[in-house]
Amino acid sequence: MHKIEVDAKIDVLSLNKRYAKENREFFRKNNILVINVMGAIGSGKTLLIEKTIDSLGYKIGAILGDVVCKADYDRISKHKVKAKAINTGKECHLDAHLVNHVIDEFDDVDILFIENVGNLICPVDFDLGEDIRVVMVSVTEGDDVVAKHPEIFRIADVIIINKVGLAKFVGANVEKMFNDAKDLNPKAKIIRMDLKEGIGFDEWLDLVNSYVSRHNREG
Amino acid sequence: MHKIEVDAKIDVLSLNKRYAKENREFFRKNNILVINVMGAIGSGKTLLIEKTIDSLGYKIGAILGDVVCKADYDRISKHKVKAKAINTGKECHLDAHLVNHVIDEFDDVDILFIENVGNLICPVDFDLGEDIRVVMVSVTEGDDVVAKHPEIFRIADVIIINKVGLAKFVGANVEKMFNDAKDLNPKAKIIRMDLKEGIGFDEWLDLVNSYVSRHNREG
């Protein structure tokens, strides 16, 4: 959680690496596509997972990370999929060990979503064993939010700029956000989205479908 | 930044405590009211500080914490006040030591604002030597944002629920947020605000004035 001596940090990260490897072996053995969804508070992570569950025919599971309480878990559970909450206490990110504790319950799903704790800083260093990293921001966070958090956008496979329908109300420049993302990470797929207005969601579903196909081919 | 062994954590926190005490002595000696402004990304922290600088006759200084870049610093500097950026690198909060490095430059101000790094988790444990703790959220973060981050609201003197004018567009229940804050911290002053529409700002200025008066009396 907090600034620590270098030695301690290395230990934490090498321990994480070991568990991430173990998780990845488990997911591969059971042919599960794992998507780590990161992003700030209120950027729309839970709603993205809910709508994806309702729109795709795959067997989906979800791990919901949060500092306290099970609000996101309650929302996902209503969609009749296997879900598990991980409360991190004071920790600002999930780690591979915490995830490792619960993955056994998901051995029969096609896609496992892992919703990380809501912030754009701490999840960066922690590989959870996932295949795909999604970083989600919303225009209401200010159109400088991408430029201000370069590390997390650099490690993303998919960058979602959500709530574009609200840009005019909050005076945010969506194209600046798009270009900042593109500059930081030219390889990432960048989607302009508004989940409440349905913008960009089909593009997201197509992408998930393509990941599943590729995953099954390479499986 | 990340989960660490208990021993290391205790060391970090006792070191922080020592520097916080030193900062507090410096601020007291120079009769400076110090306000630590915490809150998620895009909640409106920088704008609050900018508008306060423009509205009050005090000599104001500002320390702007961010993981990288100086965007907030650039915004504040335009208001012709003494400002200093602290880039925390990968750290998700300011600590008393980082603040200690720069306070000498602010020995002649009446009010020093410290804008913390944008998230609702990590700044909780780190006393910077401030007098007043402000926690700022916006309705666009979702109306469950208060209930989901109890720790930071419990340590607040002032809780600001910003962007209430957008509540209707994002389907947020401001009263739920207000009541969640009240439940967590009955002693805190809670302000419903919309900085762009001018809502709640006078209430905030009155509060800052009352803090300055009290501070000078007790000085």
Interface residues (C-beta under 8 A of the other chain):
Chain A: M1 H2 K3 I4 E5 A8 K9 D11 V12 L13 A40 I41 G42 D66 V67 V68 C69 A71 K90 E91 C92 H93 D95 V117 G118 N119 L120 I121 C122 V124 D125 F126 S138 T140 E141 G142 D144 V145 A147 K148 H149 P150 E151 K163 L166 F169 V170 G171 K196
Chain B: M1 H2 K3 I4 E5 A8 K9 D11 V12 L13 A40 I41 G42 D66 V67 V68 C69 A71 K90 E91 C92 H93 D95 V117 G118 N119 L120 I121 C122 V124 D125 F126 S138 T140 E141 G142 D144 V145 A147 K148 H149 P150 E151 K163 L166 F169 V170 G171 K196
